[in-house]
Amino acid sequence: MKLTVFGATGRTGLQVIEQGLAAGHHVRAVVRDATGLAPDRAGLDVVVADVMDPATIVDAVTGSDAVISTIGTRAGRKPTTVCADTSRSIVDAMHRAGTRRLVVVSGTGPFDEGEGPGMRYVVKPLGRRFLKHVFADFVAMEDIVRASGLDWTIVRPPSLTDKPFTGHYRTRRDLNLRRNFAVSRADVAHLILAVSGDSDTHGHAIYIAS
């Protein structure tokens, strides 16, 4: 597949690139600063562009079989709209380019569906209290993606770790997994690549956990 990756120099984005190249995909990595990636690798194109400006990323998404966004905030507990703003821009650019397939990374935090009572009434409310701005940004982003008219899939991991790739993880469609405490970025990247070419996941949120 021909893939366009936003958030390419983040820890999840780097995993998507490494695994995508290893699987033989052609990867177009969109970055603000090209020094974060080696541009001379076979199968990798590094594009310097401002994701917040749809006009500058139309070429980057043109002709892609799937556009992937692993963009997340680094604002901690501060107010943030980075996920919503970048998704709005990416959707705009994809419509201009005529590109249909979009995969975005969100999170489990704001969502209760399928949870056990401990997570639903104790853990999740505490998380929403301390990360309310991040979670609100996830919800706003998902609203934009769902209303986009594109062939979208949302990937919802819990807490992300830098543990090695295992390939042994659990997934569930549109409902939380029980004991969904953490998962490695490498395993999330593996799922992202798997769903990117899977039309059966169009219009669904896929939960993942170790």
C-alpha positions in Angstrom: 0.0 0.0 0.0 0.9 3.7 -0.4 0.6 5.2 3.1 0.7 8.8 4.3 1.7 9.1 8.0 1.1 12.2 10.1 2.8 12.3 13.5 5.6 10.5 11.8 8.4 11.5 14.3 6.3 10.5 17.4 7.0 7.2 19.0 3.9 5.5 17.6 4.4 7.1 14.2 8.0 5.9 14.0 6.7 2.4 14.8 4.2 2.7 11.9 7.0 3.7 9.5 9.4 1.0 10.6 6.8 -1.8 10.4 5.3 -0.4 7.2 8.6 -0.3 5.4 9.4 -3.8 6.7 6.1 -5.1 5.3 7.0 -3.6 1.9 4.6 -0.6 1.9 5.6 2.8 0.4 5.5 5.3 3.2 5.1 9.1 2.9 6.0 10.7 6.2 4.7 14.2 6.8 6.9 16.2 9.2 7.6 19.8 10.3 11.3 19.1 10.6 13.0 16.7 8.2 16.0 16.1 10.5 14.0 13.6 12.5 13.9 11.0 9.7 16.5 9.7 7.2 15.2 10.6 3.8 17.3 8.2 1.8 15.6 4.9 2.9 14.0 2.7 0.2 10.3 3.1 0.2 10.3 6.3 2.4 9.4 9.8 1.2 9.8 12.6 3.8 7.6 15.6 3.2 8.0 18.8 5.1 4.6 20.5 5.5 2.4 22.2 8.1 -0.4 19.8 9.0 -2.5 22.7 10.2 -2.7 24.2 6.7 -4.8 21.9 4.4 -3.4 23.5 1.3 0.2 22.4 2.1 -0.7 18.7 2.7 -3.0 18.0 -0.3 0.0 16.7 -2.3 1.0 14.5 0.6 -2.3 12.7 0.8 -2.9 12.5 -3.0 -2.8 9.0 -4.3 -2.5 7.3 -0.9 -4.3 4.1 -0.2 -4.5 5.1 3.5 -3.8 8.2 5.5 -2.8 7.6 9.1 -2.7 10.1 11.9 -0.8 9.2 15.1 -0.7 12.9 16.2 -1.2 13.4 19.9 -0.7 16.2 22.4 2.3 16.9 24.6 0.4 19.5 26.6 -0.2 17.2 29.6 -3.1 18.6 31.6 -3.1 21.9 29.8 -5.9 22.9 27.3 -5.3 21.4 23.9 -7.1 21.1 20.5 -4.2 19.6 18.5 -6.0 16.3 17.7 -9.2 18.0 16.6 -7.4 20.8 14.7 -5.0 18.5 12.8 -7.8 16.0 12.0 -10.0 18.8 10.6 -7.1 19.9 8.3 -6.3 16.3 7.2 -10.0 15.7 6.4 -10.1 18.9 4.3 -6.9 18.0 2.4 -8.2 14.4 1.7 -11.4 15.8 0.3 -9.5 18.1 -2.0 -7.3 15.2 -3.1 -10.1 12.7 -3.5 -8.4 10.3 -1.0 -10.8 8.2 1.0 -9.1 6.0 3.6 -8.4 7.5 7.0 -7.1 5.8 10.2 -6.6 7.9 13.4 -5.4 7.1 16.9 -7.6 8.2 19.8 -7.8 6.7 23.3 -10.0 4.7 25.5 -10.2 7.3 28.3 -13.4 9.2 27.4 -15.4 6.1 26.5 -17.3 3.8 28.8 -18.9 1.3 26.4 -18.3 -2.3 27.6 -16.4 -1.4 30.7 -16.6 -3.3 34.0 -17.9 -1.3 37.1 -14.4 -0.6 38.5 -13.2 1.1 35.4 -16.5 2.8 34.6 -17.2 4.2 38.0 -13.7 4.6 39.6 -10.8 4.6 37.2 -12.3 6.4 34.3 -13.8 9.3 36.3 -10.4 9.9 37.9 -8.8 9.9 34.5 -11.3 12.4 33.2 -10.7 14.7 36.1 -7.0 14.9 35.6 -6.9 14.6 31.8 -10.1 16.4 30.9 -8.5 18.6 28.2 -6.8 15.6 26.4 -10.0 13.6 26.6 -12.1 16.4 25.3 -9.7 16.8 22.4 -10.1 13.0 21.6 -13.9 13.4 21.6 -13.8 16.5 19.3 -11.4 14.7 16.9 -13.6 11.7 16.7 -16.6 13.9 16.0 -14.8 15.4 13.1 -13.6 12.1 11.7 -17.1 10.5 12.1 -18.7 13.4 10.2 -16.0 13.5 7.5 -17.8 11.3 5.0 -14.5 9.4 4.5 -13.8 5.7 5.0 -12.5 6.0 8.5 -11.4 3.8 11.3 -10.5 5.0 14.9 -8.0 3.0 16.9 -8.5 3.4 20.7 -5.6 2.2 22.8 -5.3 2.6 26.6 -2.0 3.8 28.2 0.9 3.4 25.7 4.2 1.9 26.5 7.5 1.5 24.7 7.7 -2.3 25.3 8.8 -4.4 22.3 6.4 -5.7 19.7 4.6 -8.9 20.6 1.8 -9.3 18.0 -0.2 -10.8 20.8 -2.9 -8.3 21.7 -6.6 -8.2 22.1 -9.0 -6.1 20.0 -12.7 -5.4 20.2 -15.0 -3.4 17.8 -16.9 -0.5 19.2 -16.7 -1.7 22.8 -14.0 -1.5 25.5 -11.9 -4.5 26.4 -11.8 -5.7 30.0 -8.5 -5.1 31.8 -7.5 -2.6 29.2 -4.7 -0.9 31.1 -1.8 -0.7 28.6 -0.5 -1.7 25.3 2.8 -1.2 23.5 3.1 1.4 20.7 4.7 -1.3 18.5 1.5 -3.4 18.8 -0.7 -0.4 18.1 1.3 0.3 15.0 0.8 -3.3 13.9 -3.0 -2.9 14.3 -2.9 0.4 12.4 -1.3 -1.2 9.5 -3.6 -4.2 9.6 -6.8 -2.1 9.6 -5.5 0.3 7.0 -6.2 -2.2 4.3 -9.3 -3.8 5.9 -12.5 -2.4 4.5 -14.5 -4.3 7.1 -13.3 -1.8 9.8 -14.6 1.2 7.9 -16.8 3.3 10.2 -15.7 1.5 13.4 -13.7 2.2 16.5 -11.2 -0.6 17.3 -10.1 -1.0 20.9 -6.7 -2.6 21.6 -5.1 -3.8 24.8 -2.4 -6.3 25.8 
